[in-house]
Amino acid sequence: MPNLLIVTILGLIIGSFLNVIILRFDDLKSVLVGRSHCPKCKKDLVWFELIPVLSFVLLWGKCSKCKVKISWQYPLVEAGTALVFALIYTFFGFSLISLFLALISCLLIVALVYDILYLEISDSLILIAAGLWLVYLLIFHFDVSILNYIYGALTLGGFLGVMVFVSKEKWMGEGDIWLGALLGFILGWPNILVGSFLAFFIGAIVGIVLLVLKVSKLKDQLAFAPFLILGFWIALFWGEKIISWYMSLL
């Protein structure tokens, strides 16, 4: 329990840093030189305004000076990162695979939020994540089992590629192909089947809810990276159990 608490707190802190990266993604040099400030009134934030999640609650979700509402992105990214870190530790403990998965998950969180904000997936994030996982596989799985990860990449990446080609990028963009290939490369076969099904199932449910609530229209674009990544995490942690449960029904 103490270790889990430490990992969770670390996730909160890193989640706060990821928010800075997302906010300044187009000018990453400013991450190292600029102080955190209110995007509206430019007030520099003091230490008690930078505590992950807690500061948002204590400030009632508003800037202490200009009272402009603070985006829910900040506490959600912080809490989400903490949750992912806690799950990685719970399922994989303190290990090298946990380190690689944590680093890759940080990149995926940035990609997820950036896609929601701008409907764009950064190729650089995908390449870095793929490089990290390739290093892990070459060190620890440089045998015939590596084929399962290649099959996973071809399965989802290929399927999304067909959808992009058939729809002429009306259903999703080219970035989704490379993201899908990355997630399949990490999950491998057959876990990628679980991740893929969940991504489309959750995406369909959310899409229907947004239409019913009239938040979006049928012709509106919907970021698909969040559903791909959410399906990936569920399959990463519970994929084998889901497959076993499904097979038991047959």
Protein Blocks (a to p, Z undefined) as FASTA:
>chain_A
ZZmmmmmmmmmmmmmmmmmmmmmmmmmmlmmmpccddfklopacdfklmgghklmmmnno
pafklopacdfklmmmmmmmmmmmmmmmmmnopafklmmmmmmmmmmmmmmmmmmmnopa
cfklmmmmmmmmmmmmmmmmgcfklmmmmmmmmmmmmmmmmmmmmnnomlbcfklmmmmm
mmmmmnopaklmmmmmmmmmmmmmmmmmmmmnomacfklccdfklmmmmmmmmmmmmmmm
mmmmmmmmZZ
